[in-house]
Protein backbone atom coordinates (compact mmCIF):
# COMPACT_ATOMS: atom_id res chain seq x y z
CA UNK A 1 0.00 0.00 0.00
CA UNK A 2 2.86 2.33 0.74
CA UNK A 3 4.50 1.93 -2.66
CA UNK A 4 1.43 2.19 -4.87
CA UNK A 5 -0.88 4.49 -2.89
CA UNK A 6 1.55 6.23 -0.51
CA UNK A 7 -0.65 4.99 2.33
CA UNK A 8 0.85 3.74 5.57
CA UNK A 9 -1.24 1.26 7.53
CA UNK A 10 -1.51 2.60 11.05
CA UNK A 11 -2.93 -0.37 12.95
CA UNK A 12 -4.88 -3.60 12.67
CA UNK A 13 -8.12 -1.57 12.83
CA UNK A 14 -7.31 0.37 9.68
CA UNK A 15 -10.33 1.23 7.53
CA UNK A 16 -8.86 -0.06 4.26
CA UNK A 17 -7.53 -3.24 5.85
CA UNK A 18 -10.94 -3.89 7.43
CA UNK A 19 -12.66 -3.43 4.05
CA UNK A 20 -10.35 -6.02 2.49
CA UNK A 21 -10.85 -8.39 5.44
CA UNK A 22 -14.67 -8.10 5.21
CA UNK A 23 -14.60 -8.89 1.48
CA UNK A 24 -12.24 -11.83 1.94
CA UNK A 25 -14.18 -13.31 4.89
CA UNK A 26 -17.46 -13.13 2.98
CA UNK A 27 -15.85 -14.73 -0.07
CA UNK A 28 -14.49 -17.61 2.00
CA UNK A 29 -17.88 -18.15 3.65
CA UNK A 30 -19.81 -18.13 0.36
CA UNK A 31 -17.42 -19.92 -1.95
CA UNK A 32 -18.02 -23.57 -1.31
CA UNK A 33 -17.27 -26.37 -3.79
CA UNK A 34 -20.94 -27.33 -3.90
CA UNK A 35 -22.09 -23.80 -4.84
CA UNK A 36 -19.31 -23.42 -7.38
CA UNK A 37 -20.24 -26.72 -9.03
CA UNK A 38 -23.92 -25.76 -9.06
CA UNK A 39 -23.28 -22.44 -10.79
CA UNK A 40 -20.79 -24.04 -13.18
CA UNK A 41 -23.29 -26.75 -14.17
CA UNK A 42 -26.25 -24.36 -14.47
CA UNK A 43 -24.95 -20.94 -15.49
CA UNK A 44 -28.47 -19.58 -16.02
CA UNK A 45 -28.78 -19.43 -12.21
CA UNK A 46 -26.52 -16.36 -12.27
CA UNK A 47 -29.16 -14.50 -14.28
CA UNK A 48 -32.03 -15.11 -11.85
CA UNK A 49 -33.24 -12.08 -9.85
CA UNK A 50 -32.13 -11.59 -6.26
CA UNK A 51 -35.62 -12.20 -4.86
CA UNK A 52 -35.59 -15.91 -5.80
CA UNK A 53 -35.46 -17.81 -2.50
CA UNK A 54 -32.67 -20.24 -1.75
CA UNK A 55 -29.99 -18.86 -4.03
CA UNK A 56 -28.29 -16.64 -1.49
CA UNK A 57 -27.92 -13.82 -3.98
CA UNK A 58 -28.31 -11.24 -1.24
CA UNK A 59 -24.91 -12.34 0.00
CA UNK A 60 -23.59 -11.96 -3.53
CA UNK A 61 -24.88 -8.40 -3.70
CA UNK A 62 -23.27 -7.67 -0.34
CA UNK A 63 -20.04 -9.21 -1.59
CA UNK A 64 -20.11 -6.97 -4.64
CA UNK A 65 -20.44 -3.90 -2.39
CA UNK A 66 -17.58 -5.06 -0.15
CA UNK A 67 -15.26 -5.63 -3.12
CA UNK A 68 -16.16 -2.22 -4.55
CA UNK A 69 -15.31 -0.60 -1.19
CA UNK A 70 -12.06 -2.55 -1.00
CA UNK A 71 -11.00 -1.35 -4.46
CA UNK A 72 -12.23 2.23 -4.22
CA UNK A 73 -10.96 3.21 -0.77
CA UNK A 74 -7.23 3.35 -1.66
CA UNK A 75 -7.97 5.18 -4.90
CA UNK A 76 -10.17 7.72 -3.09
CA UNK A 77 -7.38 8.25 -0.55
CA UNK A 78 -4.96 9.11 -3.36
CA UNK A 79 -7.41 11.50 -4.99
CA UNK A 80 -8.08 13.30 -1.67
CA UNK A 81 -4.38 13.64 -0.82
CA UNK A 82 -3.06 14.41 -4.29
CA UNK A 83 -3.38 18.15 -3.81
CA UNK A 84 -1.17 18.18 -0.74
PALUMGU-164550 format. One record per residue (C-alpha): residue in one letter; x negated, y, z negated. Coordinates in steps of 0.02 Angstrom, whole numbers, plus 50000, padded with zeros to 5 digits. Example, Ala and Ser with C-alpha at 12.3 -4.5 7.8 and 13.67 -1.06 7.14 Angstrom:
2
a493854977549610/s493164994749643/
//
This chain:
84
x500005000050000/x498575011649963/x497755009750133/x499295010950243/x500445022450145/x499225031150025/x500325024949884/x499575018749721/x500625006349624/x500755013049447/x501474998149353/x502444982049367/x504064992249358/x503665001849516/x505175006149624/x504434999749787/x503764983849707/x505474980649628/x506334982849798/x505174969949875/x505424958149728/x507344959549739/x507304955649926/x506124940849903/x507094933549756/x508734934349851/x507934926350003/x507254912049900/x508944909349818/x509914909349982/x508714900450097/x509014882150065/x508644868250189/x510474863350195/x511044881050242/x509654882950369/x510124866450451/x511964871250453/x511644887850540/x510404879850659/x511644866250708/x513124878250723/x512474895350774/x514234902150801/x514394902950611/x513264918250614/x514584927550714/x516014924550592/x516624939650493/x516064942050313/x517814939050243/x517794920550290/x517734911050125/x516334898850088/x515004905750202/x514144916850074/x513964930950199/x514164943850062/x512464938350000/x511794940250177/x512444958050185/x511644961750017/x510024954050079/x510064965250232/x510224980550120/x508794974750007/x507634971950156/x508084988950227/x507664997050060/x506034987350050/x505504993250223/x506115011250211/x505485016050038/x503615016850083/x503985025950245/x505085038650155/x503695041250028/x502485045550168/x503715057550249/x504045066550084/x502195068250041/x501535072050215/x501695090850191/x500585090950037/
//
